[in-house]
Amino acid sequence: MEGEIINRVANSKLQVIDLEDYYPVGPRSELDISQWLMEGIVLVESRFRESLKNTDFTAYKDHYVAVKCSTDAIIPQWAWMLVQMELTGIAKKVVLGSLEDLETSLYSPIINQLNLDPYMDMPVIVKGCSHKPVPLTAYMMITERLHGVAKSVMYGEACSAVPVYKKKK
């Protein structure tokens, strides 16, 4: 048929990985412990423990929680452990760090367990422009996993992909 538009991408062997498809569903929260420090910088054990006791941690029910201290306070290891104990059994997951650290922690096991068989010796494009907060580290992790497996790895969209890796012959 003359003038027929042929979708060469759909007819190619190109495999697409959209990391957004693996985004763990659930609310994210950031918990800053500086609120429980004297003047935001000094940890007084009795005051810290009392603050924990008076905090309603059920607000974090089924949340993914990033716990941090936004000040330059020196926080002993046991303080982080106390916060973890309060969130255990309430939050889905708790990590020490930023929300991006949290996302990285969520994506790491997902990418490490990803079945790479469909990508063996195939050209692969890792889709960009996500609408969800896929961490940059996730793109690095999937690139590492695909190295030596995929025939080639590109980033972006099929119409404007950036070459990242090509297997040597």
Helices and strands as residue ranges (DSSP letters): E 15-17, G 19-22, E 28-32, G 33-36, H 45-53, G 57-60, E 64-68, H 77-87, E 93-96, H 99-112, G 117-119, E 123-127, H 136-146, E 152-156, G 158-160, E 162-166
